[in-house]
Amino acid sequence: MATRQQILLTQKGTHSVGNLNSLKVKTVAHGATVINADIDNFTLGELGFDVDGKRTVKQLAAKANKAYLVASPEARYMGEDLVDFYNAVGERARIVILEPAYTRFDTSAFTLNTGVTAVSRGLVAHFDVTTKKFILSAAGTPHTDYAGSSAQFVVVSDEADMEYSLGAATVRLEVTKA
């Protein structure tokens, strides 16, 4: 017979993980409350306000919308893996302002575009609002949505260069357009 606790203790999460790599980052004062649906860490969101004038964040809905990085600190208990964390509806999330040539972060929320067989420095990336992942493309032949994306990135490192593991394969991105 199974129990809810047994399932919780034996199933590993599949949420995105990441890490901020910039020495200092600018964040939106007091963060924002997650609305509409849960948001994985180290993915992109867009800001708004509720009827009371309080700041809100939801997953980026259109590639042309102003984008912000959702990167909340995790409070770990009982050996929880980072892949178990996410930003739930109603919770406050830390919102990082993207700055070209400065903001760098690792994320496991990525896929490779057709024709790209491995992660390597110099690939370009944009956030796909359908899959909620960054699509990595060759700089000379980027994905069709890349040009119209409000936020664009370049791959500056992959997991092979890192001295730690976050429980999932990650790529390091630097903002080139925000």
C-alpha positions as YAML, in Angstrom:
chain: A
units: angstrom
residues:
- id: 1
  name: MET
  ca: [0.00, 0.00, 0.00]
- id: 2
  name: ALA
  ca: [1.31, 3.45, -0.92]
- id: 3
  name: THR
  ca: [1.08, 6.63, 1.11]
- id: 4
  name: ARG
  ca: [1.29, 10.27, 0.06]
- id: 5
  name: GLN
  ca: [4.46, 10.68, 2.15]
- id: 6
  name: GLN
  ca: [6.10, 7.69, 0.47]
- id: 7
  name: ILE
  ca: [5.42, 9.19, -2.94]
- id: 8
  name: LEU
  ca: [6.76, 12.57, -1.84]
- id: 9
  name: LEU
  ca: [9.93, 11.02, -0.45]
- id: 10
  name: THR
  ca: [10.63, 8.72, -3.41]
- id: 11
  name: GLN
  ca: [9.74, 10.83, -6.46]
- id: 12
  name: LYS
  ca: [12.27, 13.36, -7.69]
- id: 13
  name: GLY
  ca: [11.07, 16.74, -8.94]
- id: 14
  name: THR
  ca: [11.41, 17.94, -12.51]
- id: 15
  name: HIS
  ca: [11.43, 21.70, -11.99]
- id: 16
  name: SER
  ca: [14.04, 23.97, -13.53]
- id: 17
  name: VAL
  ca: [17.11, 24.84, -11.49]
- id: 18
  name: GLY
  ca: [19.75, 27.50, -11.85]
- id: 19
  name: ASN
  ca: [22.14, 29.90, -10.26]
- id: 20
  name: LEU
  ca: [22.90, 33.61, -10.57]
- id: 21
  name: ASN
  ca: [26.47, 34.26, -11.72]
- id: 22
  name: SER
  ca: [26.69, 38.05, -11.77]
- id: 23
  name: LEU
  ca: [28.49, 39.63, -8.82]
- id: 24
  name: LYS
  ca: [25.48, 41.84, -8.13]
- id: 25
  name: VAL
  ca: [22.08, 41.93, -9.79]
- id: 26
  name: LYS
  ca: [19.27, 44.43, -9.72]
- id: 27
  name: THR
  ca: [16.00, 43.07, -8.42]
- id: 28
  name: VAL
  ca: [12.48, 44.43, -8.39]
- id: 29
  name: ALA
  ca: [11.87, 45.92, -4.93]
- id: 30
  name: HIS
  ca: [9.90, 43.49, -2.73]
- id: 31
  name: GLY
  ca: [9.56, 40.97, -5.57]
- id: 32
  name: ALA
  ca: [6.18, 40.07, -7.04]
- id: 33
  name: THR
  ca: [3.33, 37.69, -6.28]
- id: 34
  name: VAL
  ca: [2.98, 34.77, -8.70]
- id: 35
  name: ILE
  ca: [-0.38, 34.71, -10.51]
- id: 36
  name: ASN
  ca: [-2.18, 32.47, -13.04]
- id: 37
  name: ALA
  ca: [0.10, 29.39, -12.79]
- id: 38
  name: ASP
  ca: [3.20, 28.14, -10.98]
- id: 39
  name: ILE
  ca: [6.53, 29.34, -12.41]
- id: 40
  name: ASP
  ca: [9.79, 27.40, -12.42]
- id: 41
  name: ASN
  ca: [12.89, 29.17, -11.15]
- id: 42
  name: PHE
  ca: [15.34, 30.51, -13.73]
- id: 43
  name: THR
  ca: [12.70, 31.00, -16.39]
- id: 44
  name: LEU
  ca: [11.27, 34.29, -17.65]
- id: 45
  name: GLY
  ca: [8.22, 36.15, -16.40]
- id: 46
  name: GLU
  ca: [6.41, 39.41, -17.07]
- id: 47
  name: LEU
  ca: [5.27, 41.94, -14.51]
- id: 48
  name: GLY
  ca: [1.92, 43.53, -13.79]
- id: 49
  name: PHE
  ca: [-0.23, 44.81, -10.95]
- id: 50
  name: ASP
  ca: [-3.31, 43.43, -9.21]
- id: 51
  name: VAL
  ca: [-6.46, 45.46, -8.41]
- id: 52
  name: ASP
  ca: [-4.86, 46.67, -5.16]
- id: 53
  name: GLY
  ca: [-1.77, 47.96, -6.98]
- id: 54
  name: LYS
  ca: [0.53, 45.17, -5.73]
- id: 55
  name: ARG
  ca: [3.21, 43.87, -8.11]
- id: 56
  name: THR
  ca: [2.48, 40.53, -9.81]
- id: 57
  name: VAL
  ca: [4.45, 38.17, -12.04]
- id: 58
  name: LYS
  ca: [3.27, 35.53, -14.48]
- id: 59
  name: GLN
  ca: [5.13, 33.33, -16.93]
- id: 60
  name: LEU
  ca: [6.20, 35.27, -20.03]
- id: 61
  name: ALA
  ca: [3.19, 35.08, -22.38]
- id: 62
  name: ALA
  ca: [4.55, 36.65, -25.57]
- id: 63
  name: LYS
  ca: [8.11, 36.80, -26.87]
- id: 64
  name: ALA
  ca: [7.90, 40.55, -27.50]
- id: 65
  name: ASN
  ca: [6.82, 41.38, -23.91]
- id: 66
  name: LYS
  ca: [9.36, 42.87, -21.48]
- id: 67
  name: ALA
  ca: [10.97, 39.89, -19.72]
- id: 68
  name: TYR
  ca: [12.39, 39.43, -16.21]
- id: 69
  name: LEU
  ca: [14.22, 36.47, -14.65]
- id: 70
  name: VAL
  ca: [12.33, 34.64, -11.90]
- id: 71
  name: ALA
  ca: [15.08, 33.54, -9.49]
- id: 72
  name: SER
  ca: [13.83, 32.97, -5.96]
- id: 73
  name: PRO
  ca: [16.16, 31.62, -3.25]
- id: 74
  name: GLU
  ca: [15.34, 28.08, -2.13]
- id: 75
  name: ALA
  ca: [14.92, 27.21, 1.57]
- id: 76
  name: ARG
  ca: [15.92, 23.54, 1.69]
- id: 77
  name: TYR
  ca: [14.71, 21.07, 4.31]
- id: 78
  name: MET
  ca: [15.39, 17.35, 4.87]
- id: 79
  name: GLY
  ca: [17.78, 16.97, 1.94]
- id: 80
  name: GLU
  ca: [15.40, 18.32, -0.67]
- id: 81
  name: ASP
  ca: [16.80, 18.52, -4.18]
- id: 82
  name: LEU
  ca: [16.74, 21.84, -6.02]
- id: 83
  name: VAL
  ca: [14.64, 20.23, -8.78]
- id: 84
  name: ASP
  ca: [11.80, 20.03, -6.23]
- id: 85
  name: PHE
  ca: [11.45, 23.84, -5.94]
- id: 86
  name: TYR
  ca: [9.20, 26.16, -7.90]
- id: 87
  name: ASN
  ca: [7.32, 29.44, -7.41]
- id: 88
  name: ALA
  ca: [3.70, 28.63, -6.54]
- id: 89
  name: VAL
  ca: [0.69, 30.81, -7.26]
- id: 90
  name: GLY
  ca: [0.25, 33.26, -4.39]
- id: 91
  name: GLU
  ca: [3.89, 33.17, -3.30]
- id: 92
  name: ARG
  ca: [6.35, 36.04, -3.57]
- id: 93
  name: ALA
  ca: [9.12, 35.55, -6.11]
- id: 94
  name: ARG
  ca: [12.43, 37.34, -6.49]
- id: 95
  name: ILE
  ca: [12.51, 39.13, -9.84]
- id: 96
  name: VAL
  ca: [15.87, 39.90, -11.46]
- id: 97
  name: ILE
  ca: [16.15, 42.76, -13.94]
- id: 98
  name: LEU
  ca: [18.01, 41.61, -17.07]
- id: 99
  name: GLU
  ca: [20.98, 43.78, -18.07]
- id: 100
  name: PRO
  ca: [22.92, 43.24, -21.33]
- id: 101
  name: ALA
  ca: [26.60, 42.28, -20.94]
- id: 102
  name: TYR
  ca: [26.13, 41.93, -17.18]
- id: 103
  name: THR
  ca: [23.41, 39.52, -16.07]
- id: 104
  name: ARG
  ca: [24.60, 35.90, -16.21]
- id: 105
  name: PHE
  ca: [22.79, 32.86, -14.88]
- id: 106
  name: ASP
  ca: [22.68, 29.08, -15.16]
- id: 107
  name: THR
  ca: [19.44, 27.34, -16.07]
- id: 108
  name: SER
  ca: [18.30, 23.80, -16.74]
- id: 109
  name: ALA
  ca: [15.27, 25.10, -18.67]
- id: 110
  name: PHE
  ca: [16.71, 24.73, -22.16]
- id: 111
  name: THR
  ca: [16.37, 22.73, -25.37]
- id: 112
  name: LEU
  ca: [18.47, 22.54, -28.50]
- id: 113
  name: ASN
  ca: [17.16, 23.92, -31.78]
- id: 114
  name: THR
  ca: [17.09, 21.70, -34.86]
- id: 115
  name: GLY
  ca: [20.61, 21.25, -36.19]
- id: 116
  name: VAL
  ca: [22.31, 21.91, -32.84]
- id: 117
  name: THR
  ca: [23.70, 18.68, -31.41]
- id: 118
  name: ALA
  ca: [25.49, 19.91, -28.27]
- id: 119
  name: VAL
  ca: [25.73, 22.90, -25.97]
- id: 120
  name: SER
  ca: [28.72, 25.07, -26.78]
- id: 121
  name: ARG
  ca: [29.90, 28.63, -26.22]
- id: 122
  name: GLY
  ca: [28.63, 31.14, -28.76]
- id: 123
  name: LEU
  ca: [25.19, 29.64, -29.30]
- id: 124
  name: VAL
  ca: [22.37, 32.17, -29.00]
- id: 125
  name: ALA
  ca: [19.19, 31.69, -26.98]
- id: 126
  name: HIS
  ca: [15.72, 33.09, -26.46]
- id: 127
  name: PHE
  ca: [12.82, 32.05, -24.23]
- id: 128
  name: ASP
  ca: [10.07, 29.99, -25.86]
- id: 129
  name: VAL
  ca: [6.72, 30.90, -24.31]
- id: 130
  name: THR
  ca: [5.14, 27.60, -25.40]
- id: 131
  name: THR
  ca: [7.64, 25.17, -23.87]
- id: 132
  name: LYS
  ca: [8.74, 27.59, -21.09]
- id: 133
  name: LYS
  ca: [12.36, 26.85, -21.93]
- id: 134
  name: PHE
  ca: [15.25, 28.65, -23.56]
- id: 135
  name: ILE
  ca: [15.92, 27.47, -27.12]
- id: 136
  name: LEU
  ca: [19.64, 27.32, -27.98]
- id: 137
  name: SER
  ca: [20.46, 27.97, -31.64]
- id: 138
  name: ALA
  ca: [23.48, 28.47, -33.85]
- id: 139
  name: ALA
  ca: [24.33, 32.18, -34.08]
- id: 140
  name: GLY
  ca: [24.34, 32.09, -37.88]
- id: 141
  name: THR
  ca: [20.98, 30.32, -38.13]
- id: 142
  name: PRO
  ca: [18.91, 31.24, -35.07]
- id: 143
  name: HIS
  ca: [15.42, 29.94, -34.35]
- id: 144
  name: THR
  ca: [12.68, 31.85, -36.19]
- id: 145
  name: ASP
  ca: [11.42, 33.41, -32.92]
- id: 146
  name: TYR
  ca: [14.85, 34.68, -31.84]
- id: 147
  name: ALA
  ca: [14.80, 37.99, -33.75]
- id: 148
  name: GLY
  ca: [11.43, 39.06, -32.34]
- id: 149
  name: SER
  ca: [12.22, 38.16, -28.73]
- id: 150
  name: SER
  ca: [12.52, 41.04, -26.27]
- id: 151
  name: ALA
  ca: [15.23, 39.16, -24.34]
- id: 152
  name: GLN
  ca: [18.15, 37.50, -26.10]
- id: 153
  name: PHE
  ca: [21.10, 35.60, -24.69]
- id: 154
  name: VAL
  ca: [24.44, 34.06, -25.62]
- id: 155
  name: VAL
  ca: [25.77, 30.77, -24.22]
- id: 156
  name: VAL
  ca: [28.96, 31.48, -22.28]
- id: 157
  name: SER
  ca: [29.44, 28.11, -20.58]
- id: 158
  name: ASP
  ca: [27.95, 24.66, -20.18]
- id: 159
  name: GLU
  ca: [27.80, 22.24, -17.27]
- id: 160
  name: ALA
  ca: [31.15, 20.67, -18.18]
- id: 161
  name: ASP
  ca: [32.85, 23.93, -17.15]
- id: 162
  name: MET
  ca: [31.19, 24.05, -13.73]
- id: 163
  name: GLU
  ca: [32.50, 22.62, -10.50]
- id: 164
  name: TYR
  ca: [29.07, 21.74, -9.09]
- id: 165
  name: SER
  ca: [25.84, 20.10, -10.15]
- id: 166
  name: LEU
  ca: [22.34, 21.36, -9.45]
- id: 167
  name: GLY
  ca: [20.70, 17.99, -10.08]
- id: 168
  name: ALA
  ca: [20.05, 18.68, -13.77]
- id: 169
  name: ALA
  ca: [22.11, 19.62, -16.83]
- id: 170
  name: THR
  ca: [22.53, 23.39, -16.99]
- id: 171
  name: VAL
  ca: [23.76, 26.03, -19.39]
- id: 172
  name: ARG
  ca: [25.14, 29.47, -18.52]
- id: 173
  name: LEU
  ca: [23.54, 32.38, -20.38]
- id: 174
  name: GLU
  ca: [24.51, 36.05, -20.60]
- id: 175
  name: VAL
  ca: [21.98, 38.70, -21.57]
- id: 176
  name: THR
  ca: [22.70, 40.37, -24.92]
- id: 177
  name: LYS
  ca: [19.37, 42.19, -25.29]
- id: 178
  name: ALA
  ca: [16.76, 43.04, -22.67]
...
